[in-house]
Amino acid sequence: MPRRKVLILEDEPTIRNVLYVLLAGLGCEGDVVHNSRQALASINRQTFDAVLLDLRCSELPPAQLVSQIIDVQLYLVRRVLVINGEVANPETLAMIERNSLAHVSWQHMGELWKRLQALMGIRKPHNPN
């Protein structure tokens, strides 16, 4: 079975490395980009099984970025996980809810691990905490 491929939009090296290691632990391959333009270019060139987004890395408004991702690869509609500190912007929170996007803080590794497993449809008893 081919490894699942996940696009990671994250500009912080430490968080990027944590996500990459967590994905590898789930048998997934991470493809890292640093901004929304690179993310959209990658999605236009390749097929991904999921997308992990840090909305702070985007020069586009969050709703526009998510909309463009889904326009290019419709099946990603339930396979986008928003990962960042805390989302306090009411418009961004509304967009996350409207699009039924999973959201988790990178500071909660146990929850992040569970969300990644669910997003990828993987059932593993192992938890990195």
BELCORBEL-V921587 format. One line per field, one symbol per residue. ss: DSSP state (a for helix, b for strand, c for the rest). phi: phi as a letter, one per 40 degrees, with the letter a starting at -180 (. if undefined). burial: 1 if it has 24 or more other ideal C-beta (glycine too) atoms within 12 Angstrom, else 0. A space follows every 10 residues. Layout:
# BELCORBEL-V921587
ss->???
phi->???
burial->???
This chain:
# BELCORBEL-V921587
ss->cccbbbbbbc ccaaaaaaaa aaaaaccbbb bbbccaaaaa aaaaaccccb bbbcaaaccc caaaaaaaaa aacaaaaacb bbbbccccca aaaaaaaacc cbbbbcccaa aaaaaaaaaa ccccccccc
phi->.cccbbcbba ccdccdcccc ccccccgbbc bcbbaccccc cccccbbbca bbbbcccccc cdccccdccc ccbdccdbbb bcbacbcbcd cccccccdcf ccbacccbdc ccdcccdcdc gbbbccbcc
burial->0001111111 1000110111 0110010101 1111010111 0110000111 1111111100 0110110111 0110010011 1111001000 0100110010 1111010000 0111111011 010000000
